[in-house]
Every structure is written in C-alpha cells, then in structure tokens.
Amino acid sequence: MISKKDFFKRQTTLSEIGEKGQELLQKAKVLVIGCGGLGSPISVYLATTGVGHIHLVDFDTVSTSNLHRQIFYNIDDVGKSKAENLAKKISKKAPFTKVTFSNKAVDKESILKLVEDFDVVVDGTDSLPIKYLINDACVILNKPLVYGSLYKFDGYVATFNVLEKDVFSCNLRDAFPTITTDIPNCEEAGTMNAIVGIIALMQVNEVIKIITKIGKPLTNQLLIYNALENSQFKMKLRKNENINIQEIFKNSDYLETYCETQDTSLLITASEFKAIQSDANLEVISVLNHIDSPIPFIVHQKIPYKTFKVEDLAPNFDKKYVVVCKKGITSYDVVLKLKENYPKIQIFSLVGGIENY
C-alpha cells in the first residue's frame, strides 16, 4: 500500500504548501479541455501534484505526428482515444487522484454544464473559436481559467477570471476582444516540442497557485515566452467594460471563421473541386507539413508549407491549380502569394481543407 504521506513528502515539506495546501489540492476538481501537447502533461502533473479529481475532455485520437510532443502517448497508442488513454495512464501514476474523461468535443450546447462542476478550468486546446467558447463559459459561470496557447516558437500563458477583492480579473476578450482569423494552428505552422512542455508546466504552476492560494497568479497580464531567445514579456491587460459576454455567448456559434476574410474568387468548394477532378489540365498541390498524410484524392505536388517558396513553382498558365491543406488556412496563404507573383495563374484554395472535404 502506497502511503499518501510519503507520496507527497517533497511537496508538503515546502512550508508554503504544507499539509494544509496539500489538503486543498486533494479537495480540488479541475477540468482539462484538450489532451494534446498542452493538456496531456498538464493532466499528468496536476494528478501527481495531488489534485483530487481531474476530468479530461478530448474528441480526438492519437496520431503518429502527435508523439514528438505529446510524450505521455506511445507508438502503441496511435489510433486510440486520447482522453481514455491518458486517463488510464494517470490512474497508474497518481493513486490519490480520481480521473474521469469524455470523448466528446465541447460545443456551445454542452460547455456550461461541463464547466459548472469544477473549481478551475484549464485550456489545452488549439482552436481559437473553442478557446473563446471556454473563456466565455468561465466568465458566465465565474470560474477561473488557466489559458495557454502556442505559435511556432512563442507560447502564451495567463490566468483569467479570478475573483480578486470582489472584482473578477481580466479574461481572454480583454486581451483580444474578437477572434483573430487566418492564424495557422500547430499542425500547419509547426511547433517545437520543448516550447509545448514549457507552456504546459507554466499552466500547471498557475493551477497550483490558484488552488493553494500561494504566490501571485498571472492575472491581468499575458505572459509571452519565446523559446529561441529564452525571453519573456508580460503584457498588462485592462478590463474592457464595454464587452457583454452574456450577449456574445447568446449570439455566437463558435465555429471556425477563417474563410470569412478570404477572397471568394480565390476559393473552390469541395463540390466544385470534385466536379473538375477529371480535368487533364488540373494540378493539385498539397502544402501539408506532413507530406505522407492521407489525402482522399490525387495530389500532383507535395510542398510542405514550412518550406514553401513562391519561386519553387514554375507555373504552367494553361493549367488550373488547386492548393490544399488541413483546414484551408495555409493553402489560402500560398494561393495569395502565388497570385501576387503570377497574376495570370489560375489558382484556388480548397475551402475548409481536407478536413471538410
């Protein structure tokens, strides 16, 4: 039988935590949304820290491209549920933590019921609309949210919506009032595994501080960390009293909005694309970073977005080109660059990418 006292001995030796802080952790219930690069280490570390109940949410399965940064999954886990698999691993590592999971994606209909039973919510997702959905739900239900996000070599961490002196601290919409469009996710922009781990552990640190009431959480500020320079900057945030999150939640669907800002003359829908696939003059270019990813149609050229250069393509102006990526974000960026360089080229980006084909 493992002794709880021995298990947490190094942690309770800290006078700032002690037995009292450990008891607070044991009584805490934490919701982790997303079990990928951020969510998987967050969950494991929180469990071994002694959080009493952790609930994991992720609809996705493990893929080979996940393994380099989602280090708590193994090769044998490919194709299996992330949330269920992670829950099993945590149960073996953390005997004093109850771990539950859900394989369903969060949406507007489910988010409030999901969030209401937990003390702290942790955002480990990589979808901007879902990040805003989680933020807005936490504001509506007065729940603290530990936020983390990544872009290439940069990481962002903040603790939102904490009650401080009878006033709730800033939230995501105070930093960025509206959802920014045309920002590639990690799949399309790429990421280094070290920065993922660094940001995840910063988020864990924030959760521990909130629960044990020690230190100073990252409230009313956004920490920006750059792995290449090993530098960090804290951007101060100010409350925006003109934002009505209840109203925003009521009127928003929180779906991907990337294509709203795209020039429709440079787009081709899935149905339009299917109608011309037998055209001998058609050439399809994939800009997926993982060039061997399965694609449900014939691809003539595979050029990873991370290495794409306009001058690498010598266009045939008698041909019609369709550029594809995962979600239709980076493919559109490539189309814009090629159209600018070769105004006469017939080129289009597949709307919604292969995910929505």
N, C-alpha and C positions, 0 to 999 in steps of 0.2 A: 504493500500500500504506500503510495507516494504521499509524503507529508506536505500539506499546504504551507506550513511554516518554512520548511526547507526550500520549497519550490520558489518562493518569493523572497528568500532571505536577503539577497543582494539589494533588492529594491526597498524592502522595509527598513533596511539599515540606514537609508537616507532619512535624515531627521525631517526633511520637508515632506516626505510621504509617510513613512512610519506605518504602524498598524491602522491608524485612522484613515489615511489616504488609500491604503490597500482595501479597506472595507468599502470605501466609496467606489472604487473601481469594481469590486465584486458585485455591488448593487446596481451598477450602471447597465443600461441597454443601448447598444449602438447599432445603427443601421448603416451598412456599407453598400452603396449602389455602384455596381461595376466591379467585376472580379478579374480585371486585366492587369496591365502593368502597374497601375497605382493600387487598385483595390485588393489584389492578392497579397502583396507584402503588408499593406495596411491591416488587413484582417488577421494575418498570422501574428504580427507584432502586438496588436491590441489584445489578442487572445492570450498570448504568453505573458502579457503585462498583467492580466488578471481581470479584464472586463468580463462581467458575469454573463451577459447574453449578447451575442453578435448575430445579426441577421444579414445574410448575403443575398444580393439580387443581381442576376445577370442572365439574359436570354441566350447567350452565345455559347459556342463550343470551342474547345481548344484547337488551334491550328498550328502547323509547323512554324509559321512565321512569328507566332507568339513566344516561342520558347526562349529566344535570346534575351528577353527582358522580363517575362512572366515566369520567374525562376522557381516558383513552387509547383509548376507543372512539369511532367516528364514526357519523354517521347511516347510512352505507352498511353498517355492521356489524350493524345490527338484524336479528335472526333467526339470526345466525351463532354458532358456538361461542365462548364467552368464552375458554376455555383455549387453543384452537388459534389464535384471532385474536390474542390477547395474545402468544403465543409468536412469531408471525410479526413482530409489531411490535418485540419485544425484539431479535430477530435482526438487524434493520436498525439498531438503535441501539447495540447492545453487541457488537462483533465478537469480544470476548475471553471471552464467556460462552456456554457450552453451555446451551441451553434445551430442555427436553422437556415434554410435557404429557400429561394424562389427562382424558378427558371423562366419566369415571365418578364417581358420588357415592361418598364414603367411607362405610363401614359397619363394623360390628364384625368381620365376616369378613375385610375387606381391610386394616384400619388398621395392624396390626402389621407386616405385610410391607411396606407402603408406607413406614412411618416408619423402619424399621431401617437403611436405607442412607444416611441423611442426618445431617449434623453438627448442624444447627439446624432446628427446625420453626417455622413462622410461621402463626398462626391468623388468617385473614381472613374467617371465616365469620360468619353472623348467626343460626345456630340454636343454642340453648342445649344441647340434647342432644348435638349434634355437637361443641361446644366441650368438653364433659365427656369425650366419647369420645377426642378428640385429646389432652386433658390426661392421661387415664388411660393411654393408649398410651405417651405420652412418659415417664411415671413408670415404667411396667413395663420400658421399654427404656433407661432412663437417658439420655434425650435432652432437651436444653434446649428450652423452648418460649417463644416470644415471643407474648404474648397481647394482643389488642386487642378492644374492643367499644364499642358506641355506644348511647346512648339520648337521642334528641332533641338537646339542646344539650350533653350530657355525653359525655365519652369516657374510657375506662379502658385503662390500659396496665400490663403487668407482665412480668417475665421469670421464668419458673418453672423449677424443677427443674435448677438449675445446681449442679455439684459445687464446693463451697467448703470447704476444709480437711477433706476426707474425709467431708463431710456434704452431702446434697442440699438445696438451698434449698426454700422453700415452693412449693406448687403450687395450682392452682385450688380444690381441695377444702379446703385450709387456709383460704382466704378465704371460700368458700361451700361447705359440705360437701355440700349436696344441690341438685338442680336446682330453681330457683325457677319457679313456674308463673304463667301469666296475665300475662306481660310481652310487650307487642307488639313485633314486630321493626320495622325501619326502614320497611318497606312500609306498615305500619299506623299507627305512631306518627309517622312523618315524620322527616326529618333535613335539616340544612343542609350544603351541600357543603363548606364551609370546615372544619367540625369533622372530617369524614371524612378530609380531606387532612392535617390536623394530627396526628391519631392514627396514620395510616399512616406518616407520616415519623418519629414517635416510635418506632414499631416498627422501622423501618429502622435508626434510631440504635442501638437495643438490639442488633440483629443484628451490626452493625459492631463494637460494643464487645466482644461475646462472641467473635467470630472473631479480632479483632486484639489482644484482651486489654488494651485501654486503658480508662481511665475506670472508673466504677462502675455496673454494670448495676442495673436496678430489681428486685433480688432481695429477698425477704422484705418486700415492700411493694407496694401497689397505688396507682398514680398516678391521681387523678381530676381531669380537666380540664373546666372549664366555659367554654364559648365566650362566653356572654353577659356574664359578669363578668371574663373573661380571668384566671380564678383557677385555682390547682391545689392539691391536697391530697394528701399521701402517707399512706395508711393502712398502719400497720405490721401485718405478718402474723406469726403464730406457728405453728410446726409442731404439727399435731394427730396425736399418735402413736397415737390410737385408730382411725384410719381405715385399713382394709385395702383398698387399691386393687386388688390382685390378686383379692380376693374380690368386690369391686364389679363389676369387669370381667367376671368369670365369670357373675354373676347378672343383669346389666343388658342390656337390648336397645337402649338409647339411642334410642328412638323418642320422638316428640312426646308429652308427658304433660299437655298443658294441660287437657284435658277431665276429668281425674281429679278435679279440685276443683270442678267445675261441678254445679249442682243439675239433676238429670236432668228434673225437672218443667218446666224452662225450655228444654229442648233438643228438637230434632226431627232425626231421622236423615235421610239422603238418600232412603232408600226411603219413609219416612213422608211426606216432603215431596213426592216425585213423585206419591204417591197422592192428594194433595189439590190439585194444581195447577190442576185444572179447576173448583175451588170458586169460585163467584162472590163469596163473602164473604172470599176470601183477598187479602191485600195484602202484597207483598214489598218490603222496604226494604233497599237496598244502602248500606253505610257504608264502602265502599272509598274511599280518598282520591282515587284516580284514577277519576273518575266515568265515564269513557268506556271503562274496561277491559271486554273482552268477558265476558259472563256467559251461561251456557248455558240460561237460562230467562227468562221475562218478569219485569221489575222495575217496580214501580209508582212508587217514590220513590227518588231517589238523594241521600243526605245524607252528605257526607264526614265521617268520624269526627273529623277535626281541628277541624271547625266545628260538630259536633253539639251541640244544646242540647235538653234534655227539653221545654222549653216551646215548641219549634218544631213539635212534633207534637200535633195535636188529635185524639185517638183516637176512633174510632167503636167503641163497645163491642159492636156486633153483628158486627164483623169479626174475623177471625183474622189476626194479623201474624206474619211470619217475617222476621227480620233476618239478613242475610248479609254476610260479609266474606271475606277471603282464606283464613284458617285457622280461623275460629271463635273467635277471641280477643276482638277488639274488638266483634264482634257480640254476644257474651255480656255484655260490659260495658254496652253500650247497653240490652240487654234488662233487666239488673238495675236500671238507673236508671229505665227507663220503668215497670217493675213496681212499684218503690218509690213512684213518683209517682202511678201509676194502678193501684191494686191489682186492679181488676176487669178490666183489659185481658187479652185472650188473646194472648199473645206468646211467641215461641220463637226461639232462636238455632240456626242450621243447624250441626250437628256437623261439625267438620273444615273448614268453609267451602267455597268453590267449588273449592279445590284438590283436595278429596277427594269432590267431588260425582259 
